[in-house]
Amino acid sequence: MFTLNNLEISGIPISKGENLNTILHTVCNKVGFTLKETDIDTIHRVRRFSSGNDAKQRDSRPPAIIVSFTQRRRKDELLACVPRAAGSAPPMDCKIMMRKNDTSKFIRITNENDLLSLK
């Protein structure tokens, strides 16, 4: 279940015998964030599925790393470090996904009309 304390890290290839805590510490060091032992509740990989017609078809990208922070504030502090560390890097495309209720499908929000369609 997704909570506001969770952070998804995408695009990191799987390596044999990997240590997700070490990977997270490396990412944090790269962006200038000091991670404390008490910041993390759990960390794991989640495989991806294609968003096409066959929902059970696996995506070819590496599984995402999901980090569950003990405090939302610490997750937000880490995220605040990322744009500063990126410097002159081109901005990443962001996707906003919402759903009307817990059982409805996700809808990609690209403009105000998409938001109005959720009413």
C-alpha positions in Angstrom: 0.0 0.0 0.0 1.3 3.4 -0.9 1.6 5.9 1.9 3.0 9.4 2.1 6.1 8.1 3.8 7.1 6.0 0.8 9.6 6.9 -1.8 10.1 5.1 -5.1 13.5 5.0 -6.7 13.5 3.9 -10.3 16.2 3.0 -12.9 18.7 1.3 -10.7 19.8 -2.1 -12.2 19.6 -5.2 -10.1 23.0 -6.7 -9.2 23.6 -10.1 -7.6 23.9 -9.9 -3.9 22.9 -6.2 -3.8 22.3 -4.5 -0.5 19.4 -2.0 -0.8 20.5 -0.1 2.3 23.9 0.5 0.7 22.3 1.6 -2.5 20.0 4.0 -0.6 23.0 5.4 1.3 24.9 6.0 -2.0 21.9 7.8 -3.5 21.6 10.0 -0.4 25.3 10.8 -0.4 25.1 11.8 -4.1 22.4 14.4 -3.4 24.0 15.6 -0.1 21.5 14.1 2.3 22.5 12.5 5.6 20.5 9.4 6.2 20.1 8.2 9.8 19.5 4.6 10.8 16.2 5.6 12.4 14.9 7.1 9.1 14.0 3.9 7.4 11.2 1.5 8.3 11.6 -0.9 5.3 13.2 -1.0 1.9 12.5 -3.5 -0.8 12.2 -4.0 -4.6 8.8 -4.2 -6.3 8.6 -5.7 -9.8 6.8 -3.8 -12.5 4.0 -4.8 -14.8 3.2 -3.4 -18.2 0.4 -0.8 -18.3 -0.8 -2.2 -21.6 -3.8 -4.6 -22.2 -2.1 -7.6 -20.6 -1.6 -6.3 -17.0 0.3 -9.4 -16.0 3.0 -8.8 -18.6 6.2 -7.7 -16.9 7.9 -4.5 -17.7 11.5 -4.7 -19.0 12.8 -2.0 -16.6 14.4 -3.1 -13.4 12.1 -3.4 -10.4 11.7 -0.1 -8.4 13.2 0.3 -4.9 10.5 1.3 -2.4 11.7 3.0 0.7 9.3 3.4 3.6 10.5 6.3 5.9 9.6 6.4 9.5 8.8 10.1 9.2 7.3 11.9 6.1 9.3 15.0 7.0 12.6 13.1 6.5 11.4 11.8 3.1 10.5 15.3 2.1 13.9 16.6 3.2 15.6 14.0 1.0 13.4 15.0 -2.0 14.3 18.7 -1.4 18.0 17.8 -1.9 17.5 16.2 -5.3 16.9 19.3 -7.4 19.9 21.1 -5.9 22.1 18.1 -6.6 20.9 17.9 -10.2 22.2 21.4 -10.9 21.9 22.0 -14.6 20.5 18.5 -15.4 17.4 18.6 -17.6 14.1 18.4 -15.7 12.6 14.9 -15.5 9.1 14.3 -16.7 6.7 13.9 -13.9 3.5 11.9 -14.0 0.6 12.6 -11.7 -1.8 9.7 -11.2 -5.0 9.8 -9.3 -8.1 7.7 -8.8 -11.6 8.6 -7.8 -11.8 6.0 -5.1 -9.8 2.9 -3.8 -11.4 0.6 -6.3 -11.3 2.7 -9.5 -8.5 2.7 -12.1 -5.7 5.3 -12.0 -6.1 8.3 -14.3 -3.1 10.3 -15.5 -3.6 14.0 -14.7 -2.2 16.3 -17.4 -4.5 19.3 -17.1 -7.4 20.8 -15.1 -10.0 19.0 -17.2 -8.5 15.6 -16.0 -9.1 16.7 -12.4 -12.6 17.7 -13.2 -13.4 14.3 -14.7 -12.8 12.8 -11.2 -15.8 14.5 -9.8 
